[in-house]
Amino acid sequence: MIKLPDILQAWGTPAFPQAFAASIQQLDASALPLQQALAHSSHVSDSPRTIIILDTTETPAQLQIRAGIFYAGIIAGSCCSDDPTPLCEENEYCEIQLNIDRNSAETHISLL
């Protein structure tokens, strides 16, 4: 289970958007449902991601955050007719929902 305590600590402060983006960017790509969301490529790239908060809701038990992620995917070996091995990156986008437990910081992430 992923825990994101930095997001809980920043909740309700002006630093929240930056803390949220930094926490999500630090996660390994495999911790996010990026591979499942690929539409134009075949593998998630290690390139930096851009995270945008779309909506937030709080309940007594959890924070619910809907976010958009701009990231890159890789198309291997199909970018040039002369060389079948180059890696080409394609822009990708997906939306995710994070449900963060307010007591434990345990986070469930799902693809929307």
PyMOL commands that set and color helices and strands:
alter all, ss='L'
color gray80, all
select helices_A, chain A and resi 5-10+16-26+29-31+34-37
alter helices_A, ss='H'
color red, helices_A
select strands_A, chain A and resi 2-3+43-44+50-58+62-76+87-101+106-111
alter strands_A, ss='S'
color yellow, strands_A
deselect
rebuild
show_as cartoon
